[in-house]
């Protein structure tokens, strides 16, 4: 997108140079055109849309595994299945996990650490809000209790 924008501006600058005959816009057109070419090359090399798709597939795979694990842990254990049937389900689950892990893109450690910090901050905010909500509920209960006592 940015490569197209630079190309359009560079082309417009070049057209303005021809129409108006100003010499200062020639270097600007050259810089913008070069930048557009470099951005287009980087976009072709990095293929951000392919990376987005790979992460989406990996996320979907892990989500499916999470659902399977919950089902095994919450439902299947309490059913009347034999020990062998449960082991077979566990083996299938572990094979699925192995496949999803192999197909998942590698996430750089610094990005992983950054995500963990963001999650920890979010957890802290949720805990603070929960504590505030609990304190508000206690205050409300005390007020209701006092009003009830005053009515007696």
C-alpha positions in Angstrom: 0.0 0.0 0.0 2.7 2.4 0.9 4.7 1.5 -2.2 1.7 2.4 -4.3 1.4 5.7 -2.5 5.0 6.6 -3.0 4.7 5.6 -6.7 1.7 7.8 -7.2 3.3 10.8 -5.5 6.5 10.2 -7.4 4.7 9.9 -10.7 2.7 13.1 -9.9 5.9 14.9 -9.0 7.5 13.8 -12.3 4.4 14.9 -14.2 4.5 18.2 -12.5 8.1 18.6 -13.4 7.3 18.1 -17.1 4.3 20.4 -17.0 5.8 23.2 -14.9 9.4 22.8 -15.8 10.7 23.0 -12.2 14.1 21.4 -11.6 13.7 20.9 -7.8 11.0 18.2 -8.2 13.2 15.8 -10.3 15.2 14.6 -7.2 12.0 14.3 -5.2 10.5 12.2 -7.9 13.6 10.0 -8.1 13.6 9.5 -4.3 9.9 8.7 -4.2 10.2 6.3 -7.1 13.1 4.5 -5.6 11.3 4.3 -2.2 8.3 2.8 -4.0 10.4 0.2 -5.7 12.2 -0.8 -2.4 8.9 -1.0 -0.5 7.4 -3.2 -3.3 10.5 -5.5 -3.2 10.3 -5.8 0.6 6.6 -6.6 0.4 7.3 -9.3 -2.2 10.1 -10.8 -0.1 8.5 -10.7 3.3 5.0 -11.7 2.2 3.2 -10.4 5.2 -0.2 -11.9 4.1 1.3 -15.4 4.0 2.6 -14.9 7.6 -0.8 -13.7 8.7 -2.4 -16.8 7.2 0.1 -19.1 8.9 -0.5 -17.6 12.3 -4.3 -17.8 11.7 -4.0 -21.5 10.9 -1.8 -22.1 13.9 -4.2 -20.2 16.2 -7.2 -22.2 14.8 -5.3 -25.4 15.4 -4.4 -24.6 19.0 -8.0 -23.5 19.6 -9.3 -26.9 18.3 -6.7 -28.7 20.5 -7.9 -26.7 23.5 -11.5 -27.7 22.8 -10.5 -31.4 22.5 -8.5 -31.2 25.8 -11.5 -29.8 27.6 -13.8 -32.4 26.2 -11.5 -35.2 27.2 -11.0 -33.7 30.7 -14.6 -32.8 31.4 -16.7 -35.3 29.6 -14.9 -38.4 28.5 -13.3 -39.1 31.8 -16.7 -39.4 33.4 -18.1 -41.6 30.7 -18.1 -45.4 30.7 -15.1 -45.8 28.5 -12.4 -48.4 29.1 -8.9 -47.5 30.0 -7.7 -48.5 26.6 -10.2 -46.3 24.8 -9.1 -43.3 26.9 -5.4 -44.0 26.1 -6.3 -44.2 22.4 -8.0 -40.8 22.6 -5.0 -39.4 24.5 -2.6 -40.8 21.9 -4.7 -39.2 19.1 -4.7 -35.9 20.9 -0.9 -36.0 21.3 -0.5 -36.8 17.6 -2.7 -33.8 16.8 -0.7 -31.6 19.1 2.5 -32.7 17.5 1.1 -31.9 14.0 -0.1 -28.4 15.1 3.3 -27.7 16.8 5.2 -28.7 13.6 3.0 -26.5 11.4 3.0 -23.5 13.7 5.2 -20.5 12.7 8.2 -19.8 15.0 7.6 -16.7 17.1 10.8 -14.7 18.0 11.5 -14.9 21.8 11.4 -11.1 22.2 7.9 -11.0 20.7 6.8 -13.9 22.9 8.2 -12.0 26.0 6.4 -8.9 24.9 3.1 -10.7 24.6 3.5 -12.3 28.0 4.1 -8.9 29.6 0.9 -7.6 27.9 -1.1 -10.5 29.2 0.3 -10.1 32.7 -0.6 -6.4 32.7 -4.1 -7.3 31.5 -4.4 -9.8 34.3 -3.4 -7.2 36.8 -6.0 -4.8 35.5 -8.7 -7.5 35.7 -7.7 -8.4 39.3 -7.8 -4.7 40.3 -11.2 -4.3 38.7 -12.5 -7.5 40.4 -11.2 -6.2 43.8 -12.9 -2.8 43.2 -16.1 -4.6 42.2 -16.0 -6.7 45.3 -15.4 -3.7 47.5 -18.3 -1.9 45.9 -20.5 -5.0 46.4 -19.6 -5.1 50.1 -20.3 -1.4 50.5 -23.7 -1.8 48.8 -24.5 -4.8 51.1 -23.6 -2.7 54.2 -25.8 0.1 52.9 -28.7 -2.3 52.3 -28.2 -3.9 55.7 -28.2 -0.5 57.4 -31.3 0.7 55.6 -33.0 -2.6 56.6 -32.0 -2.1 60.2 -33.3 1.5 60.1 -36.6 0.4 58.7 -37.2 -2.0 61.6 
